[in-house]
Amino acid sequence: MNIEAKISGWRITDWPKFPLISTIGGQIVPLHYIDNLNEETAQWILDTFNLVPLNKEFAGSNYGVIMGHDDVIKASIMENAPEVAEELNTFFSPTDWRKCYLRFGH
């Protein structure tokens, strides 16, 4: 995994492949999906993003969060790639890597 400092934030390239969390349209995460995540990931999402009413019911939920591509990857790392999370913890210590502006592949 390559991490480079840029004026616009940290650019991360060549990260290992891991499954992404379930979303609708790549950005909408219904509350029902959040309930199925591990406690740390779900708590981070609910603490970081505002629940919004959805226009129609998705996956049994009328509420959800809207996350950008990079935040979906952050949540996916927390959920499915603990070794990547540990590498980011080590690199960004003592700052919490989840609070850093990370850009994955762009």
C-alpha positions as CSV (number, residue, x, y, z in Angstrom):
1,M,0.0,0.0,0.0
2,N,1.4,3.4,-1.0
3,I,0.5,6.5,1.1
4,E,1.6,9.9,-0.2
5,A,0.9,13.4,1.3
6,K,-0.8,15.7,-1.2
7,I,-2.0,19.3,-0.8
8,S,-5.6,17.9,-1.0
9,G,-5.1,15.2,1.6
10,W,-3.5,11.7,1.7
11,R,-3.5,9.7,-1.5
12,I,-3.6,5.9,-1.0
13,T,-2.9,3.6,-3.9
14,D,-2.1,-0.1,-4.4
15,W,-4.2,-1.2,-1.3
16,P,-5.0,-4.9,-1.0
17,K,-8.4,-6.0,-2.3
18,F,-11.2,-6.6,0.1
19,P,-15.0,-6.7,-0.1
20,L,-16.8,-3.4,0.2
21,I,-19.7,-2.9,2.5
22,S,-23.1,-3.1,0.9
23,T,-24.5,0.1,-0.5
24,I,-27.2,1.2,-2.9
25,G,-25.8,3.1,-5.8
26,G,-22.4,3.1,-4.3
27,Q,-23.2,5.8,-1.8
28,I,-26.4,5.1,0.1
29,V,-26.1,2.9,3.2
30,P,-29.6,2.0,4.6
31,L,-29.9,1.8,8.3
32,H,-30.7,-1.9,8.0
33,Y,-27.3,-2.5,6.4
34,I,-25.6,-0.6,9.2
35,D,-27.3,-2.8,11.7
36,N,-25.6,-5.8,10.1
37,L,-22.1,-4.4,10.5
38,N,-19.8,-5.0,13.4
39,E,-20.3,-2.7,16.3
40,E,-17.1,-0.5,15.8
41,T,-17.9,0.1,12.1
42,A,-21.6,0.8,12.8
43,Q,-20.8,3.2,15.6
44,W,-18.2,5.1,13.4
45,I,-20.8,5.5,10.6
46,L,-23.5,6.7,13.0
47,D,-21.2,9.1,14.8
48,T,-19.7,10.5,11.6
49,F,-22.7,10.8,9.2
50,N,-26.2,12.1,9.7
51,L,-29.1,9.8,9.2
52,V,-31.3,11.1,6.5
53,P,-34.8,10.0,5.3
54,L,-34.7,8.2,2.1
55,N,-37.2,8.9,-0.7
56,K,-38.2,5.3,-0.8
57,E,-37.7,2.2,1.3
58,F,-34.3,0.5,0.7
59,A,-33.6,-2.9,2.2
60,G,-36.4,-2.5,4.7
61,S,-35.3,0.9,5.9
62,N,-36.6,4.4,5.3
63,Y,-33.4,6.0,6.8
64,G,-29.8,5.7,5.9
65,V,-26.6,7.7,5.4
66,I,-25.0,9.0,2.3
67,M,-21.3,8.4,2.1
68,G,-18.7,9.3,-0.5
69,H,-16.5,6.7,-2.2
70,D,-13.6,7.2,0.2
71,D,-15.8,6.9,3.3
72,V,-17.3,3.6,1.9
73,I,-13.7,2.3,1.6
74,K,-12.9,3.4,5.1
75,A,-15.9,1.6,6.5
76,S,-15.0,-1.4,4.4
77,I,-11.5,-1.5,5.8
78,M,-12.9,-1.4,9.3
79,E,-15.3,-4.2,8.5
80,N,-13.3,-6.5,6.2
81,A,-9.6,-5.7,6.3
82,P,-8.2,-5.5,9.9
83,E,-4.6,-5.8,8.6
84,V,-5.1,-2.7,6.4
85,A,-6.6,-0.9,9.4
86,E,-3.7,-1.8,11.5
87,E,-1.2,-0.5,8.9
88,L,-3.1,2.8,8.7
89,N,-3.2,3.0,12.5
90,T,0.6,2.6,12.6
91,F,1.2,5.1,9.8
92,F,-1.0,7.9,11.1
93,S,-0.4,7.3,14.8
94,P,-1.2,9.1,17.1
95,T,-4.0,10.6,14.9
96,D,-7.0,8.4,14.2
97,W,-6.7,7.4,10.5
98,R,-10.5,7.5,10.2
99,K,-10.4,11.3,10.8
100,C,-7.8,12.0,8.1
101,Y,-8.8,13.1,4.6
102,L,-7.8,9.9,2.7
103,R,-8.3,9.6,-1.0
104,F,-8.3,6.1,-2.4
105,G,-6.9,5.9,-5.9
106,H,-7.6,9.5,-7.0
